[in-house]
Amino acid sequence: MVGIGLRVMQDIGVHRRKPTEKRTVEGELWKRCFWVLVIMDRMFSNLLGRSCAIQDEEYVSIPLS
C-alpha cells in the first residue's frame, strides 16, 4: 500500500520542487504526506528485506556526488 501511495504521489508530481510556487497549507500537507510515505517505505523494506518502492534518484533534486 505504501508503494502504491508513493507511485500515485509521483504521478501527481508531489515529489518535485516548484520554486516559483507559493507555499500553501495544502502544499505543505502534500509534502509531509510524501515524506512520511518515503520513511515508511524505507522502514518496511528494511524490516522485510526487500527493495524500496522508490529510489533516491527519483525524488532528490540535488545531485549526490
All heavy atoms as TSV, in Angstrom:
chain	resi	resn	atom	element	x	y	z
A	1	MET	N	N	0.826	-1.198	0.000
A	1	MET	CA	C	0.000	0.000	0.000
A	1	MET	C	C	0.872	1.264	0.000
A	1	MET	O	O	0.515	2.239	-0.645
A	1	MET	CB	C	-0.922	0.003	1.218
A	1	MET	CG	C	-1.960	-1.114	1.242
A	1	MET	SD	S	-2.999	-1.159	-0.200
A	1	MET	CE	C	-4.068	0.182	0.118
A	2	VAL	N	N	1.991	1.202	0.717
A	2	VAL	CA	C	2.887	2.357	0.753
A	2	VAL	C	C	3.465	2.610	-0.633
A	2	VAL	O	O	3.525	3.755	-1.101
A	2	VAL	CB	C	4.021	2.140	1.782
A	2	VAL	CG1	C	5.057	3.239	1.693
A	2	VAL	CG2	C	3.453	2.083	3.194
A	3	GLY	N	N	3.865	1.544	-1.319
A	3	GLY	CA	C	4.416	1.690	-2.663
A	3	GLY	C	C	3.410	2.266	-3.637
A	3	GLY	O	O	3.749	3.112	-4.477
A	4	ILE	N	N	2.162	1.841	-3.521
A	4	ILE	CA	C	1.107	2.374	-4.391
A	4	ILE	C	C	0.906	3.861	-4.103
A	4	ILE	O	O	0.781	4.676	-5.021
A	4	ILE	CB	C	-0.203	1.593	-4.196
A	4	ILE	CG1	C	-0.035	0.160	-4.708
A	4	ILE	CG2	C	-1.367	2.292	-4.882
A	4	ILE	CD1	C	-1.178	-0.763	-4.357
A	5	GLY	N	N	0.899	4.221	-2.823
A	5	GLY	CA	C	0.755	5.625	-2.447
A	5	GLY	C	C	1.887	6.484	-2.995
A	5	GLY	O	O	1.660	7.591	-3.483
A	6	LEU	N	N	3.108	5.962	-2.954
A	6	LEU	CA	C	4.252	6.706	-3.488
A	6	LEU	C	C	4.133	6.896	-4.996
A	6	LEU	O	O	4.430	7.973	-5.518
A	6	LEU	CB	C	5.558	5.986	-3.153
A	6	LEU	CG	C	6.062	6.181	-1.741
A	6	LEU	CD1	C	7.207	5.239	-1.441
A	6	LEU	CD2	C	6.494	7.616	-1.535
A	7	ARG	N	N	3.715	5.858	-5.688
A	7	ARG	CA	C	3.576	5.973	-7.150
A	7	ARG	C	C	2.480	6.969	-7.528
A	7	ARG	O	O	2.633	7.735	-8.484
A	7	ARG	CB	C	3.290	4.615	-7.775
A	7	ARG	CG	C	4.404	3.638	-7.617
A	7	ARG	CD	C	5.641	4.096	-8.324
A	7	ARG	NE	N	6.742	3.188	-8.042
A	7	ARG	CZ	C	7.995	3.435	-8.320
A	7	ARG	NH1	N	8.331	4.568	-8.887
A	7	ARG	NH2	N	8.937	2.570	-8.025
A	8	VAL	N	N	1.393	6.986	-6.779
A	8	VAL	CA	C	0.319	7.950	-7.050
A	8	VAL	C	C	0.825	9.366	-6.812
A	8	VAL	O	O	0.562	10.277	-7.608
A	8	VAL	CB	C	-0.922	7.640	-6.175
A	8	VAL	CG1	C	-1.923	8.780	-6.218
A	8	VAL	CG2	C	-1.566	6.342	-6.608
A	9	MET	N	N	1.581	9.561	-5.741
A	9	MET	CA	C	2.106	10.894	-5.447
A	9	MET	C	C	3.113	11.332	-6.505
A	9	MET	O	O	3.195	12.511	-6.835
A	9	MET	CB	C	2.713	10.928	-4.056
A	9	MET	CG	C	1.659	10.742	-2.983
A	9	MET	SD	S	2.263	11.049	-1.363
A	9	MET	CE	C	1.696	12.712	-1.158
A	10	GLN	N	N	3.877	10.384	-7.051
A	10	GLN	CA	C	4.783	10.726	-8.140
A	10	GLN	C	C	3.995	11.135	-9.380
A	10	GLN	O	O	4.394	12.057	-10.086
A	10	GLN	CB	C	5.681	9.549	-8.487
A	10	GLN	CG	C	6.894	9.445	-7.608
A	10	GLN	CD	C	7.829	8.360	-8.084
A	10	GLN	OE1	O	7.405	7.238	-8.351
A	10	GLN	NE2	N	9.089	8.696	-8.197
A	11	ASP	N	N	2.899	10.436	-9.663
A	11	ASP	CA	C	2.077	10.794	-10.814
A	11	ASP	C	C	1.508	12.204	-10.674
A	11	ASP	O	O	1.413	12.947	-11.652
A	11	ASP	CB	C	0.929	9.798	-10.991
A	11	ASP	CG	C	1.387	8.455	-11.518
A	11	ASP	OD1	O	2.514	8.381	-12.058
A	11	ASP	OD2	O	0.629	7.483	-11.385
A	12	ILE	N	N	1.143	12.567	-9.454
A	12	ILE	CA	C	0.608	13.911	-9.201
A	12	ILE	C	C	1.724	14.954	-9.298
A	12	ILE	O	O	1.489	16.083	-9.689
A	12	ILE	CB	C	-0.060	13.967	-7.808
A	12	ILE	CG1	C	-1.278	13.057	-7.773
A	12	ILE	CG2	C	-0.453	15.383	-7.439
A	12	ILE	CD1	C	-1.866	12.879	-6.392
A	13	GLY	N	N	2.948	14.569	-8.946
A	13	GLY	CA	C	4.078	15.489	-9.008
A	13	GLY	C	C	4.454	16.080	-7.671
A	13	GLY	O	O	5.122	17.112	-7.614
A	14	VAL	N	N	4.049	15.442	-6.601
A	14	VAL	CA	C	4.335	15.954	-5.259
A	14	VAL	C	C	5.825	15.910	-4.956
A	14	VAL	O	O	6.340	16.732	-4.200
A	14	VAL	CB	C	3.543	15.141	-4.200
A	14	VAL	CG1	C	3.880	15.578	-2.799
A	14	VAL	CG2	C	2.058	15.270	-4.448
A	15	HIS	N	N	6.544	14.989	-5.558
A	15	HIS	CA	C	7.957	14.787	-5.248
A	15	HIS	C	C	8.864	15.851	-5.861
A	15	HIS	O	O	10.047	15.896	-5.558
A	15	HIS	CB	C	8.395	13.405	-5.728
A	15	HIS	CG	C	8.370	13.245	-7.210
A	15	HIS	ND1	N	7.190	13.245	-7.921
A	15	HIS	CD2	C	9.359	13.087	-8.100
A	15	HIS	CE1	C	7.469	13.080	-9.201
A	15	HIS	NE2	N	8.772	12.987	-9.338
A	16	ARG	N	N	8.328	16.732	-6.695
A	16	ARG	CA	C	9.141	17.754	-7.348
A	16	ARG	C	C	9.038	19.073	-6.618
A	16	ARG	O	O	7.978	19.464	-6.134
A	16	ARG	CB	C	8.666	17.956	-8.784
A	16	ARG	CG	C	8.898	16.749	-9.627
A	16	ARG	CD	C	8.742	17.121	-11.080
A	16	ARG	NE	N	8.900	15.934	-11.878
A	16	ARG	CZ	C	7.954	15.415	-12.636
A	16	ARG	NH1	N	6.791	16.000	-12.706
A	16	ARG	NH2	N	8.186	14.322	-13.328
A	17	ARG	N	N	10.151	19.785	-6.588
A	17	ARG	CA	C	10.140	21.125	-6.010
A	17	ARG	C	C	9.690	22.115	-7.065
A	17	ARG	O	O	10.106	22.048	-8.213
A	17	ARG	CB	C	11.539	21.516	-5.535
A	17	ARG	CG	C	11.923	20.866	-4.273
A	17	ARG	CD	C	13.168	21.519	-3.722
A	17	ARG	NE	N	13.549	20.833	-2.507
A	17	ARG	CZ	C	14.791	20.684	-2.109
A	17	ARG	NH1	N	15.762	21.166	-2.832
A	17	ARG	NH2	N	15.064	20.058	-1.003
A	18	LYS	N	N	8.872	23.053	-6.647
A	18	LYS	CA	C	8.385	24.093	-7.545
A	18	LYS	C	C	8.799	25.445	-6.955
A	18	LYS	O	O	8.097	26.001	-6.121
A	18	LYS	CB	C	6.874	23.988	-7.689
A	18	LYS	CG	C	6.427	22.656	-8.251
A	18	LYS	CD	C	4.933	22.470	-8.046
A	18	LYS	CE	C	4.537	21.066	-8.344
A	18	LYS	NZ	N	4.692	20.165	-7.226
A	19	PRO	N	N	9.962	25.962	-7.372
A	19	PRO	CA	C	10.470	27.194	-6.745
A	19	PRO	C	C	9.599	28.412	-6.997
A	19	PRO	O	O	9.597	29.344	-6.201
A	19	PRO	CB	C	11.850	27.376	-7.371
A	19	PRO	CG	C	11.829	26.580	-8.621
A	19	PRO	CD	C	10.832	25.472	-8.420
A	20	THR	N	N	8.854	28.429	-8.081
A	20	THR	CA	C	8.032	29.607	-8.372
A	20	THR	C	C	6.689	29.570	-7.662
A	20	THR	O	O	5.998	30.576	-7.583
A	20	THR	CB	C	7.778	29.708	-9.890
A	20	THR	OG1	O	7.151	28.503	-10.331
A	20	THR	CG2	C	9.083	29.902	-10.640
A	21	GLU	N	N	6.321	28.410	-7.145
A	21	GLU	CA	C	5.016	28.259	-6.497
A	21	GLU	C	C	5.047	28.795	-5.067
A	21	GLU	O	O	6.001	28.580	-4.332
A	21	GLU	CB	C	4.634	26.782	-6.488
A	21	GLU	CG	C	3.249	26.517	-5.964
A	21	GLU	CD	C	2.911	25.036	-6.045
A	21	GLU	OE1	O	3.147	24.446	-7.093
A	21	GLU	OE2	O	2.428	24.507	-5.037
A	22	LYS	N	N	3.983	29.500	-4.683
A	22	LYS	CA	C	3.891	29.995	-3.315
A	22	LYS	C	C	3.612	28.832	-2.370
A	22	LYS	O	O	2.940	27.878	-2.717
A	22	LYS	CB	C	2.761	31.015	-3.206
A	22	LYS	CG	C	3.056	32.317	-3.912
A	22	LYS	CD	C	1.896	33.264	-3.810
A	22	LYS	CE	C	1.747	33.733	-2.395
A	22	LYS	NZ	N	0.685	34.733	-2.218
A	23	ARG	N	N	4.130	28.927	-1.159
A	23	ARG	CA	C	3.891	27.896	-0.155
A	23	ARG	C	C	2.488	28.053	0.394
A	23	ARG	O	O	2.081	29.118	0.830
A	23	ARG	CB	C	4.910	28.020	0.965
A	23	ARG	CG	C	6.327	27.785	0.492
A	23	ARG	CD	C	7.289	27.980	1.595
A	23	ARG	NE	N	7.620	26.659	2.119
A	23	ARG	CZ	C	8.424	26.452	3.133
A	23	ARG	NH1	N	8.957	27.457	3.767
A	23	ARG	NH2	N	8.682	25.235	3.535
A	24	THR	N	N	1.755	26.930	0.367
A	24	THR	CA	C	0.399	26.924	0.895
A	24	THR	C	C	0.286	25.811	1.931
A	24	THR	O	O	1.133	24.924	2.006
A	24	THR	CB	C	-0.625	26.676	-0.219
A	24	THR	OG1	O	-0.379	25.393	-0.785
A	24	THR	CG2	C	-0.541	27.727	-1.305
A	25	VAL	N	N	-0.768	25.866	2.704
A	25	VAL	CA	C	-1.018	24.828	3.698
A	25	VAL	C	C	-1.228	23.485	3.007
A	25	VAL	O	O	-0.693	22.459	3.422
A	25	VAL	CB	C	-2.234	25.198	4.571
A	25	VAL	CG1	C	-2.597	24.057	5.494
A	25	VAL	CG2	C	-1.966	26.463	5.364
A	26	GLU	N	N	-1.986	23.498	1.925
A	26	GLU	CA	C	-2.249	22.263	1.195
A	26	GLU	C	C	-0.957	21.676	0.616
A	26	GLU	O	O	-0.734	20.469	0.677
A	26	GLU	CB	C	-3.243	22.518	0.070
A	26	GLU	CG	C	-3.616	21.259	-0.672
A	26	GLU	CD	C	-4.623	21.516	-1.779
A	26	GLU	OE1	O	-5.066	22.664	-1.942
A	26	GLU	OE2	O	-4.955	20.546	-2.473
A	27	GLY	N	N	-0.097	22.537	0.092
A	27	GLY	CA	C	1.179	22.072	-0.450
A	27	GLY	C	C	2.065	21.456	0.622
A	27	GLY	O	O	2.731	20.439	0.387
A	28	GLU	N	N	2.086	22.071	1.785
A	28	GLU	CA	C	2.876	21.536	2.898
A	28	GLU	C	C	2.342	20.183	3.349
A	28	GLU	O	O	3.111	19.279	3.669
A	28	GLU	CB	C	2.882	22.512	4.067
A	28	GLU	CG	C	3.714	23.754	3.825
A	28	GLU	CD	C	5.190	23.437	3.681
A	28	GLU	OE1	O	5.728	22.628	4.467
A	28	GLU	OE2	O	5.811	23.987	2.758
A	29	LEU	N	N	1.021	20.027	3.380
A	29	LEU	CA	C	0.439	18.739	3.768
A	29	LEU	C	C	0.770	17.652	2.753
A	29	LEU	O	O	1.071	16.513	3.128
A	29	LEU	CB	C	-1.071	18.872	3.945
A	29	LEU	CG	C	-1.513	19.686	5.156
A	29	LEU	CD1	C	-3.022	19.866	5.144
A	29	LEU	CD2	C	-1.066	19.020	6.438
A	30	TRP	N	N	0.759	17.976	1.457
A	30	TRP	CA	C	1.151	17.012	0.432
A	30	TRP	C	C	2.606	16.596	0.621
A	30	TRP	O	O	2.958	15.425	0.526
A	30	TRP	CB	C	0.974	17.605	-0.965
A	30	TRP	CG	C	-0.404	17.508	-1.506
A	30	TRP	CD1	C	-1.301	18.524	-1.633
A	30	TRP	CD2	C	-1.052	16.330	-2.007
A	30	TRP	NE1	N	-2.467	18.052	-2.178
A	30	TRP	CE2	C	-2.340	16.712	-2.425
A	30	TRP	CE3	C	-0.663	15.007	-2.139
A	30	TRP	CZ2	C	-3.243	15.799	-2.965
A	30	TRP	CZ3	C	-1.563	14.107	-2.681
A	30	TRP	CH2	C	-2.825	14.500	-3.085
A	31	LYS	N	N	3.454	17.597	0.891
A	31	LYS	CA	C	4.877	17.320	1.073
A	31	LYS	C	C	5.114	16.429	2.294
A	31	LYS	O	O	5.883	15.471	2.239
A	31	LYS	CB	C	5.638	18.646	1.215
A	31	LYS	CG	C	7.144	18.476	1.277
A	31	LYS	CD	C	7.866	19.817	1.206
A	31	LYS	CE	C	7.596	20.627	2.435
A	31	LYS	NZ	N	8.418	21.833	2.532
A	32	ARG	N	N	4.443	16.727	3.384
A	32	ARG	CA	C	4.598	15.914	4.595
A	32	ARG	C	C	4.113	14.495	4.381
A	32	ARG	O	O	4.734	13.535	4.830
A	32	ARG	CB	C	3.840	16.541	5.755
A	32	ARG	CG	C	4.481	17.790	6.261
A	32	ARG	CD	C	3.693	18.380	7.388
A	32	ARG	NE	N	4.235	19.680	7.757
A	32	ARG	CZ	C	3.881	20.326	8.835
A	32	ARG	NH1	N	2.978	19.821	9.651
A	32	ARG	NH2	N	4.410	21.492	9.106
A	33	CYS	N	N	3.002	14.353	3.680
A	33	CYS	CA	C	2.480	13.023	3.385
A	33	CYS	C	C	3.474	12.234	2.541
A	33	CYS	O	O	3.709	11.045	2.785
A	33	CYS	CB	C	1.142	13.162	2.671
A	33	CYS	SG	S	0.357	11.587	2.332
A	34	PHE	N	N	4.070	12.884	1.553
A	34	PHE	CA	C	5.070	12.221	0.710
A	34	PHE	C	C	6.244	11.729	1.548
A	34	PHE	O	O	6.676	10.587	1.425
A	34	PHE	CB	C	5.552	13.170	-0.389
A	34	PHE	CG	C	6.671	12.607	-1.204
A	34	PHE	CD1	C	6.418	11.637	-2.159
A	34	PHE	CD2	C	7.974	13.032	-1.018
A	34	PHE	CE1	C	7.447	11.105	-2.917
A	34	PHE	CE2	C	9.001	12.514	-1.763
A	34	PHE	CZ	C	8.740	11.545	-2.714
A	35	TRP	N	N	6.776	12.577	2.418
A	35	TRP	CA	C	7.943	12.190	3.206
A	35	TRP	C	C	7.613	11.102	4.226
A	35	TRP	O	O	8.443	10.249	4.524
A	35	TRP	CB	C	8.583	13.412	3.868
A	35	TRP	CG	C	9.346	14.204	2.852
A	35	TRP	CD1	C	9.017	15.413	2.340
A	35	TRP	CD2	C	10.548	13.794	2.190
A	35	TRP	NE1	N	9.950	15.789	1.409
A	35	TRP	CE2	C	10.897	14.828	1.299
A	35	TRP	CE3	C	11.361	12.677	2.265
A	35	TRP	CZ2	C	12.030	14.756	0.488
A	35	TRP	CZ3	C	12.494	12.607	1.453
A	35	TRP	CH2	C	12.814	13.636	0.580
A	36	VAL	N	N	6.411	11.101	4.765
A	36	VAL	CA	C	6.001	10.019	5.665
A	36	VAL	C	C	5.967	8.697	4.905
A	36	VAL	O	O	6.438	7.665	5.389
A	36	VAL	CB	C	4.631	10.318	6.314
A	36	VAL	CG1	C	4.054	9.090	6.977
A	36	VAL	CG2	C	4.765	11.437	7.327
A	37	LEU	N	N	5.455	8.718	3.672
A	37	LEU	CA	C	5.435	7.502	2.860
A	37	LEU	C	C	6.847	7.040	2.508
A	37	LEU	O	O	7.127	5.837	2.484
A	37	LEU	CB	C	4.609	7.714	1.595
A	37	LEU	CG	C	3.105	7.744	1.784
A	37	LEU	CD1	C	2.416	8.095	0.472
A	37	LEU	CD2	C	2.595	6.421	2.314
A	38	VAL	N	N	7.754	7.971	2.241
A	38	VAL	CA	C	9.146	7.605	1.946
A	38	VAL	C	C	9.771	6.929	3.160
A	38	VAL	O	O	10.428	5.886	3.044
A	38	VAL	CB	C	9.968	8.842	1.523
A	38	VAL	CG1	C	11.453	8.522	1.490
A	38	VAL	CG2	C	9.518	9.334	0.166
A	39	ILE	N	N	9.557	7.479	4.335
A	39	ILE	CA	C	10.125	6.895	5.554
A	39	ILE	C	C	9.511	5.522	5.824
A	39	ILE	O	O	10.222	4.572	6.171
A	39	ILE	CB	C	9.910	7.848	6.751
A	39	ILE	CG1	C	10.779	9.091	6.562
A	39	ILE	CG2	C	10.221	7.156	8.068
A	39	ILE	CD1	C	10.468	10.209	7.522
A	40	MET	N	N	8.195	5.403	5.651
A	40	MET	CA	C	7.553	4.100	5.851
A	40	MET	C	C	8.074	3.076	4.839
A	40	MET	O	O	8.286	1.911	5.184
A	40	MET	CB	C	6.033	4.242	5.740
A	40	MET	CG	C	5.409	4.956	6.903
A	40	MET	SD	S	3.637	5.212	6.696
A	40	MET	CE	C	3.041	3.531	6.744
A	41	ASP	N	N	8.296	3.505	3.612
A	41	ASP	CA	C	8.842	2.618	2.582
A	41	ASP	C	C	10.219	2.113	2.997
A	41	ASP	O	O	10.520	0.922	2.882
A	41	ASP	CB	C	8.915	3.357	1.254
A	41	ASP	CG	C	9.503	2.527	0.141
A	41	ASP	OD1	O	9.139	1.328	0.025
A	41	ASP	OD2	O	10.320	3.061	-0.633
A	42	ARG	N	N	11.047	2.999	3.506
A	42	ARG	CA	C	12.394	2.606	3.950
A	42	ARG	C	C	12.319	1.639	5.132
A	42	ARG	O	O	13.049	0.650	5.181
A	42	ARG	CB	C	13.205	3.842	4.357
A	42	ARG	CG	C	13.472	4.802	3.245
A	42	ARG	CD	C	14.446	4.217	2.249
A	42	ARG	NE	N	14.803	5.206	1.266
A	42	ARG	CZ	C	14.587	5.073	-0.031
A	42	ARG	NH1	N	14.007	3.990	-0.491
A	42	ARG	NH2	N	14.936	6.004	-0.873
A	43	MET	N	N	11.441	1.921	6.080
A	43	MET	CA	C	11.330	1.055	7.258
A	43	MET	C	C	10.823	-0.332	6.880
A	43	MET	O	O	11.387	-1.343	7.312
A	43	MET	CB	C	10.409	1.685	8.298
A	43	MET	CG	C	11.007	2.867	9.003
A	43	MET	SD	S	10.070	3.527	10.404
A	43	MET	CE	C	8.384	3.280	9.976
A	44	PHE	N	N	9.769	-0.390	6.068
A	44	PHE	CA	C	9.212	-1.687	5.691
A	44	PHE	C	C	10.179	-2.490	4.829
A	44	PHE	O	O	10.287	-3.707	4.976
A	44	PHE	CB	C	7.878	-1.523	4.969
A	44	PHE	CG	C	6.758	-1.064	5.861
A	44	PHE	CD1	C	5.805	-0.186	5.403
A	44	PHE	CD2	C	6.663	-1.511	7.173
A	44	PHE	CE1	C	4.767	0.236	6.215
A	44	PHE	CE2	C	5.634	-1.097	7.997
A	44	PHE	CZ	C	4.682	-0.222	7.518
A	45	SER	N	N	10.883	-1.827	3.910
A	45	SER	CA	C	11.819	-2.567	3.064
A	45	SER	C	C	12.986	-3.089	3.888
A	45	SER	O	O	13.475	-4.197	3.640
A	45	SER	CB	C	12.319	-1.683	1.919
A	45	SER	OG	O	13.054	-0.586	2.417
A	46	ASN	N	N	13.413	-2.332	4.871
A	46	ASN	CA	C	14.484	-2.784	5.760
A	46	ASN	C	C	14.014	-3.939	6.623
A	46	ASN	O	O	14.720	-4.935	6.806
A	46	ASN	CB	C	14.955	-1.620	6.630
A	46	ASN	CG	C	16.203	-1.945	7.396
A	46	ASN	OD1	O	16.897	-2.895	7.099
A	46	ASN	ND2	N	16.493	-1.126	8.390
A	47	LEU	N	N	12.814	-3.841	7.145
A	47	LEU	CA	C	12.258	-4.866	8.017
A	47	LEU	C	C	12.017	-6.179	7.263
A	47	LEU	O	O	12.307	-7.263	7.773
A	47	LEU	CB	C	10.937	-4.377	8.623
A	47	LEU	CG	C	10.217	-5.318	9.582
A	47	LEU	CD1	C	11.013	-5.467	10.865
A	47	LEU	CD2	C	8.833	-4.790	9.880
A	48	LEU	N	N	11.507	-6.075	6.034
A	48	LEU	CA	C	11.164	-7.257	5.259
A	48	LEU	C	C	12.293	-7.754	4.366
A	48	LEU	O	O	12.192	-8.823	3.767
A	48	LEU	CB	C	9.932	-6.978	4.397
A	48	LEU	CG	C	8.668	-6.607	5.169
A	48	LEU	CD1	C	7.569	-6.188	4.214
A	48	LEU	CD2	C	8.222	-7.771	6.046
A	49	GLY	N	N	13.372	-6.981	4.249
A	49	GLY	CA	C	14.500	-7.385	3.422
A	49	GLY	C	C	14.228	-7.294	1.933
A	49	GLY	O	O	14.768	-8.052	1.144
A	50	ARG	N	N	13.377	-6.366	1.550
A	50	ARG	CA	C	13.042	-6.180	0.136
A	50	ARG	C	C	13.559	-4.834	-0.344
A	50	ARG	O	O	13.948	-3.983	0.453
A	50	ARG	CB	C	11.529	-6.249	-0.070
A	50	ARG	CG	C	10.966	-7.598	0.253
A	50	ARG	CD	C	9.479	-7.596	0.066
A	50	ARG	NE	N	8.969	-8.930	0.312
A	50	ARG	CZ	C	8.389	-9.678	-0.610
A	50	ARG	NH1	N	8.243	-9.226	-1.830
A	50	ARG	NH2	N	7.947	-10.870	-0.314
A	51	SER	N	N	13.532	-4.644	-1.653
A	51	SER	CA	C	13.993	-3.365	-2.189
A	51	SER	C	C	12.920	-2.295	-1.971
A	51	SER	O	O	11.738	-2.596	-1.821
A	51	SER	CB	C	14.305	-3.492	-3.678
A	51	SER	OG	O	13.146	-3.858	-4.381
A	52	CYS	N	N	13.358	-1.056	-1.975
A	52	CYS	CA	C	12.452	0.069	-1.753
A	52	CYS	C	C	11.592	0.295	-2.988
A	52	CYS	O	O	11.994	0.015	-4.115
A	52	CYS	CB	C	13.252	1.332	-1.459
A	52	CYS	SG	S	14.209	1.231	0.057
A	53	ALA	N	N	10.407	0.824	-2.784
A	53	ALA	CA	C	9.496	1.108	-3.890
A	53	ALA	C	C	9.951	2.334	-4.674
A	53	ALA	O	O	9.654	2.459	-5.853
A	53	ALA	CB	C	8.084	1.318	-3.367
A	54	ILE	N	N	10.665	3.241	-4.028
A	54	ILE	CA	C	11.130	4.456	-4.679
A	54	ILE	C	C	12.612	4.635	-4.340
A	54	ILE	O	O	13.023	4.453	-3.202
A	54	ILE	CB	C	10.294	5.671	-4.231
A	54	ILE	CG1	C	10.671	6.931	-4.991
A	54	ILE	CG2	C	10.376	5.902	-2.757
A	54	ILE	CD1	C	9.736	8.093	-4.741
A	55	GLN	N	N	13.408	4.954	-5.339
A	55	GLN	CA	C	14.847	5.135	-5.150
A	55	GLN	C	C	15.162	6.612	-4.918
A	55	GLN	O	O	14.384	7.492	-5.272
A	55	GLN	CB	C	15.603	4.619	-6.380
A	55	GLN	CG	C	15.347	3.160	-6.672
A	55	GLN	CD	C	15.709	2.244	-5.514
A	55	GLN	OE1	O	16.726	2.425	-4.867
A	55	GLN	NE2	N	14.841	1.281	-5.236
A	56	ASP	N	N	16.334	6.876	-4.337
A	56	ASP	CA	C	16.724	8.249	-4.023
A	56	ASP	C	C	16.741	9.142	-5.263
A	56	ASP	O	O	16.356	10.301	-5.197
A	56	ASP	CB	C	18.103	8.275	-3.373
A	56	ASP	CG	C	18.111	7.643	-2.000
A	56	ASP	OD1	O	17.032	7.560	-1.389
A	56	ASP	OD2	O	19.199	7.237	-1.549
A	57	GLU	N	N	17.190	8.616	-6.380
A	57	GLU	CA	C	17.315	9.416	-7.596
A	57	GLU	C	C	15.962	9.891	-8.122
A	57	GLU	O	O	15.899	10.817	-8.921
A	57	GLU	CB	C	18.013	8.606	-8.695
A	57	GLU	CG	C	19.434	8.239	-8.367
A	57	GLU	CD	C	19.543	6.986	-7.503
A	57	GLU	OE1	O	18.598	6.169	-7.504
A	57	GLU	OE2	O	20.561	6.843	-6.818
A	58	GLU	N	N	14.895	9.269	-7.686
A	58	GLU	CA	C	13.574	9.613	-8.198
A	58	GLU	C	C	12.961	10.832	-7.506
A	58	GLU	O	O	11.999	11.402	-8.018
A	58	GLU	CB	C	12.636	8.416	-8.055
A	58	GLU	CG	C	13.069	7.228	-8.877
A	58	GLU	CD	C	12.131	6.054	-8.713
A	58	GLU	OE1	O	10.905	6.272	-8.666
A	58	GLU	OE2	O	12.633	4.926	-8.634
A	59	TYR	N	N	13.505	11.224	-6.368
A	59	TYR	CA	C	12.906	12.367	-5.694
A	59	TYR	C	C	13.910	13.381	-5.179
A	59	TYR	O	O	13.531	14.463	-4.776
A	59	TYR	CB	C	12.007	11.921	-4.532
A	59	TYR	CG	C	12.713	11.175	-3.427
A	59	TYR	CD1	C	13.323	11.848	-2.395
A	59	TYR	CD2	C	12.751	9.791	-3.430
A	59	TYR	CE1	C	13.971	11.169	-1.385
A	59	TYR	CE2	C	13.381	9.090	-2.428
A	59	TYR	CZ	C	13.982	9.775	-1.407
A	59	TYR	OH	O	14.619	9.102	-0.414
A	60	VAL	N	N	15.192	13.082	-5.210
A	60	VAL	CA	C	16.200	14.027	-4.747
A	60	VAL	C	C	16.562	14.940	-5.901
A	60	VAL	O	O	16.948	14.479	-6.970
A	60	VAL	CB	C	17.454	13.300	-4.215
A	60	VAL	CG1	C	18.541	14.304	-3.865
A	60	VAL	CG2	C	17.107	12.462	-3.027
A	61	SER	N	N	16.420	16.258	-5.702
A	61	SER	CA	C	16.705	17.193	-6.781
A	61	SER	C	C	18.153	17.652	-6.781
A	61	SER	O	O	18.628	18.193	-7.753
A	61	SER	CB	C	15.773	18.403	-6.687
A	61	SER	OG	O	15.991	19.078	-5.468
A	62	ILE	N	N	18.866	17.457	-5.674
A	62	ILE	CA	C	20.266	17.852	-5.590
A	62	ILE	C	C	21.122	16.643	-5.954
A	62	ILE	O	O	20.973	15.579	-5.376
A	62	ILE	CB	C	20.614	18.321	-4.168
A	62	ILE	CG1	C	19.735	19.503	-3.787
A	62	ILE	CG2	C	22.088	18.702	-4.062
A	62	ILE	CD1	C	19.828	19.887	-2.324
A	63	PRO	N	N	22.017	16.767	-6.946
A	63	PRO	CA	C	22.839	15.628	-7.334
A	63	PRO	C	C	23.741	15.172	-6.203
A	63	PRO	O	O	24.346	15.994	-5.507
A	63	PRO	CB	C	23.677	16.141	-8.511
A	63	PRO	CG	C	23.236	17.531	-8.779
A	63	PRO	CD	C	22.270	17.944	-7.732
A	64	LEU	N	N	23.796	13.871	-5.994
A	64	LEU	CA	C	24.671	13.307	-4.966
A	64	LEU	C	C	25.992	12.925	-5.606
A	64	LEU	O	O	26.085	11.949	-6.318
A	64	LEU	CB	C	24.004	12.076	-4.335
A	64	LEU	CG	C	22.650	12.307	-3.683
A	64	LEU	CD1	C	22.046	10.976	-3.266
A	64	LEU	CD2	C	22.799	13.212	-2.490
A	65	SER	N	N	27.042	13.725	-5.367
A	65	SER	CA	C	28.335	13.398	-5.977
A	65	SER	C	C	29.425	13.304	-4.958
A	65	SER	O	O	29.286	13.448	-3.822
A	65	SER	CB	C	28.705	14.437	-7.020
A	65	SER	OG	O	28.494	15.736	-6.584
